[in-house]
Amino acid sequence: MSIVAALLPLVAFVYLFVCLFVLATRKPGYSHVLHTISEIGEVGAPDQRLVAWGLFAPTGLAFLPGAILLHSAAPAVAALCLCIAVGYLVAAVFPCDPGSPVSGSTRQAMHNLGGAIEYIGGGLALLAAAKNFNEPGHVAGYVVLGVAVGLTVLPAGTPRGLLQRAGEIVLFGSAASLVWQAAPHMGVM
């Protein structure tokens, strides 16, 4: 694994947040506190395709090298990368319904399934990774699982966007840290 693969989660994090701030200005009424990330690219949004293929797809793809290259040496870290990748790639293929409701069209159900894989799978992967890399890091897993619950039960008009961004910071930050920690164990850095 190259140093580039180890840096990709951090690059994806910066790319996501820069794009979010730029694209949010193009969607009337969008609030980073109230609206989920997916709502920037919801069905009918001005930048629906740009968000799907210019933001979500590259963000998901950035986590695939870690998922592939770490599958033997650090399976929990690879699983974390895969869960994040799946969440973003599914969001690219299945944009959410307006308002990103908990229930809705079949497309929304698929979108939500991708989110469940990212947050529930990612939270469980963080708990597993904490045993091998950073025992106090198990808190990150519980935070992400809590975000999964919050995104499921909080109605529109509540700070779902803020909650989701906290979850993304924990997921991306933990992935970047864990991939970086796992790389030396494979003799690549």
C-alpha positions in Angstrom: 0.0 0.0 0.0 1.4 3.4 -0.9 1.4 6.5 1.2 -1.3 7.8 -1.2 -3.7 5.1 -0.2 -3.1 5.9 3.5 -3.8 9.6 2.8 -7.0 9.0 0.8 -9.4 9.1 3.7 -8.0 12.4 4.8 -8.2 13.8 1.3 -11.8 12.5 1.0 -12.7 14.3 4.2 -11.3 17.6 3.1 -12.9 17.2 -0.4 -16.3 16.4 1.1 -16.4 19.3 3.4 -15.1 21.9 0.9 -17.6 20.7 -1.7 -20.4 20.7 0.9 -19.8 24.4 1.7 -19.6 25.3 -2.0 -22.6 23.3 -3.1 -24.8 24.3 -0.2 -24.7 27.9 -1.4 -26.3 26.7 -4.7 -29.3 25.0 -3.0 -31.9 27.6 -1.8 -32.8 27.3 1.8 -30.2 24.6 2.6 -28.9 24.5 6.2 -25.9 22.6 7.3 -27.6 22.2 10.7 -31.0 21.1 9.6 -30.4 19.2 6.4 -28.5 16.0 5.7 -25.6 15.9 3.4 -27.6 13.9 0.9 -30.2 16.7 0.6 -27.7 18.8 -1.4 -28.1 16.1 -4.2 -31.7 15.0 -3.6 -34.0 14.3 -6.5 -34.8 17.5 -8.2 -31.9 19.5 -6.6 -30.1 22.0 -8.9 -26.8 20.0 -8.6 -28.3 16.4 -8.3 -25.9 14.8 -10.8 -22.9 16.9 -9.8 -23.4 15.8 -6.2 -23.9 12.2 -7.1 -21.0 11.7 -9.6 -18.7 14.6 -8.7 -18.9 14.4 -4.9 -20.4 11.1 -3.6 -18.9 8.7 -6.1 -15.3 10.0 -5.7 -15.7 10.2 -1.9 -16.7 6.5 -1.9 -14.0 5.5 -4.3 -11.4 7.1 -2.1 -12.1 4.5 0.6 -11.8 1.4 -1.6 -8.0 1.2 -1.7 -8.0 0.9 2.1 -10.8 -1.7 2.0 -8.9 -3.8 -0.5 -5.3 -3.4 0.7 -6.0 -3.9 4.4 -8.4 -6.8 4.2 -5.8 -9.3 5.4 -3.6 -7.2 7.7 -6.4 -5.2 9.4 -9.8 -6.6 8.6 -11.7 -4.2 10.9 -10.1 -1.2 9.4 -10.8 -2.6 5.9 -14.4 -3.1 6.9 -14.7 0.5 8.1 -13.3 1.7 4.8 -15.7 -0.5 2.9 -18.7 0.6 4.9 -18.0 4.3 4.2 -17.3 3.5 0.5 -20.6 1.6 0.2 -22.5 4.4 1.9 -21.3 7.0 -0.5 -21.5 4.9 -3.6 -25.0 3.9 -2.9 -25.9 7.6 -2.3 -24.4 8.3 -5.7 -26.6 5.7 -7.5 -29.7 6.3 -5.4 -30.2 10.0 -4.6 -32.6 10.6 -1.7 -36.1 11.8 -2.0 -36.6 15.5 -1.1 -36.0 16.0 2.6 -34.3 12.5 2.8 -37.2 11.0 4.8 -36.8 7.8 6.8 -39.4 6.2 4.5 -40.4 7.0 1.0 -39.8 5.6 -2.5 -37.8 2.4 -3.3 -34.9 4.7 -4.3 -35.1 6.3 -0.8 -35.1 2.8 0.8 -31.9 1.9 -1.1 -30.4 5.3 -0.1 -31.2 4.6 3.5 -29.8 1.0 3.3 -26.5 2.6 2.1 -26.6 4.9 5.1 -27.3 2.0 7.4 -24.3 0.2 6.1 -22.1 3.3 6.5 -23.2 4.1 10.0 -24.1 0.8 11.6 -21.4 -1.1 9.8 -18.9 1.7 10.4 -19.8 1.9 14.1 -19.3 -1.9 14.5 -16.1 -1.8 12.5 -14.8 1.0 14.8 -15.6 -1.1 17.9 -13.7 -4.0 16.4 -10.8 -1.9 15.3 -10.5 -0.3 18.7 -9.5 -3.7 20.1 -6.4 -3.9 17.9 -5.4 -0.3 17.4 -6.8 2.2 19.9 -8.7 0.8 22.8 -10.1 4.2 23.9 -11.3 4.6 20.3 -14.3 2.4 21.1 -16.1 5.6 22.0 -16.0 6.6 18.3 -17.9 3.4 17.5 -20.6 4.2 20.0 -20.8 7.8 18.7 -21.4 6.6 15.1 -24.0 4.1 16.3 -25.7 6.9 18.2 -25.7 9.0 15.0 -27.3 6.1 13.2 -30.1 6.0 15.7 -30.5 9.8 15.7 -30.8 10.0 11.9 -33.5 7.3 12.0 -35.6 8.8 14.8 -35.2 12.6 14.4 -37.8 14.2 12.2 -37.2 16.8 9.5 -36.7 20.3 10.9 -34.4 19.0 13.7 -30.6 19.3 13.7 -30.1 16.1 11.7 -27.5 17.8 9.5 -25.4 18.8 12.5 -25.7 15.2 13.9 -24.7 13.7 10.6 -21.7 16.0 10.2 -20.5 14.9 13.6 -20.8 11.3 12.6 -18.9 12.0 9.3 -16.1 13.7 11.2 -15.8 10.7 13.5 -16.0 8.2 10.7 -13.6 9.9 8.3 -11.2 11.0 11.1 -11.1 7.5 12.6 -10.7 5.9 9.2 -7.8 8.2 8.4 -6.1 7.5 11.7 -6.7 3.7 11.6 -5.5 3.4 8.0 -2.4 5.3 8.9 -1.8 3.1 11.9 -2.3 -0.1 10.0 0.0 0.8 7.1 3.3 0.3 9.1 2.2 -3.2 10.2 2.2 -4.2 6.6 5.7 -2.8 6.0 4.6 -0.2 3.5 5.5 3.0 5.4 
